[in-house]
Amino acid sequence: MPDGGCFCGKTRIKYTGDVQATALCHCLDCRKITGSTYSTNIIVPGDGFEVTSGSPKTYAKKADTGNTITSHFCGDCGSTLWRDGETFGPNKVIKVGVMDDVNAFASAKPGIELYAPERVGWVSSVSGADQLKAMPGSESVA
């Protein structure tokens, strides 16, 4: 059962079930959340997801899709752990960097890149990953 947590360790999560998708997201919101060029994500079933300690804070924002996406983060250290919202159905979008497994990134090679046209110019596309203009299900999917 994979688990992870925030930078200070007060908020902990775990999930059961298979990873539904692996994705990089180049949208401006993900850049802001990560403080980097993109976010690396695993999408897991919501019914196998659990907060095992701590009380994450939330911030909800209307995304580029027009749907509201909620970020869940530690109120002490500020680490974003996961996001959810109607765009993802019952699934949770976990930020891979919060997982404890040192091989989590190796296991999360992206199958898709979201908002690929917004990728910064000096970052290359991931070989073999689908390059999408937006979130699947929105009108502007490539």
N, C-alpha and C positions, 0 to 999 in steps of 0.2 A: 504494500500500500504506500505509494509515493506521498511524501509530505515535505513541507517547506515552511518558511516563515519570513518575517520581516527582518530588517537589519538589526534591530535591538533585541529581537527574540520574544517580544511580548505577545505578538499575534502569530498563531500557527494555523496551518491548513493541511488537509490531506484529501485525497480522492481515491476512489476505486473505479474500476471500469476502464475500458480502452480509451485512449486518446482519439478523439473524433477527427482532428485535423491539426496540422502544424502550420503556422503562418508568421510571416514578417508583416508588420504594418508600417507603412511610410506616411500615414496621415499626420497632420500637424498636431492633433491631440496626443497621439502616441509619442511624438517627438517631445512634447512638453512634459508628459508623464514620466518618460524615461530620462530626459535630459540628454538624449542621444539622437542618432540619425534615424532610428526605427525601433520598434519593439519586437521581441521574439516571444511568440505565444504558443501555448498548447490549448486546445479546446477540449474540455472534458464534460461528461454527463453531469448535469446538475444534481441528479438524485444520488450520485455517489460522492458528492462534494461536501466537505464539512469543515467548519472552523473549530479547531480543537482547543484553542486558548485565545484569550484577548477579546476585545470588542472593537472590531474595525469601524472606522468612520467611513462615511460615504460622501461622494460628490456626484450629482447627476447633471448631465449636460446634453443638449441636443447636438448630435453628431452630424457630419456631412450628409448622412443618409436621410436626415430628418427625424430619425428615431432617437429617443433618449437612451444614453448609455451611462451606466452607473459604475464609477470607480470605487473600489473598496481598498482602504489603506490604513496603515497603523497610525493612530492618533498621536503616538509618541515620537516615532522616528520618521514618519511620512512615507514609508515604502508602499508603493502600490502593489497589491498582491494579485488581484483579479478584477475583471470587469464583467458586467452582464447587462442584459437588456433585451427588448423584444427582437432586435436584429438577430440575436443568438438563440432564441427560443429558451428552453430550460437550461442550456449549456452555460458553463463558466469559462471565461477566457483568462487563463492563468499566465502571468508574466514568468517565463521560464527561469529568470535569474533569481527568483525567490525559492526555488526548489533546492532541497538539501543535497541531492545526488550530484556528485561532481561530474557525472556524465550526462546530466540533464540536457545540456546544450547539444551534445553529440547525438542524443536520441531525438532531438527536436528539429532535425534538418527540415527547413520549410518546404512544404508541398505547394504552398501558394504565397504570393506576395501581393498584399492589398495596397491600393493607392500607388501602384508601381510608377505611374507618370510623375508622382511627387517625390520619388527617390532623389536624394541629392546626387549631383553629377559625378562625384568621385567614388560612389558606392556601386559596385557591379551587381547585376541581377544574379540570383541563385540559379545555377545550372539545373534544368529539369523542373523548376517550380513554375506553376501557372502564374502569369503576370496579369493581374486584374486592375481595372481602373477604379473599382470601388468594392464595397462589400457584396458578396453573393446575395442575390435577391433584390438588389436595388436596380434602378432603371439604367444606370450607367456602367454596368458590368461589361468588361471587354469580351 
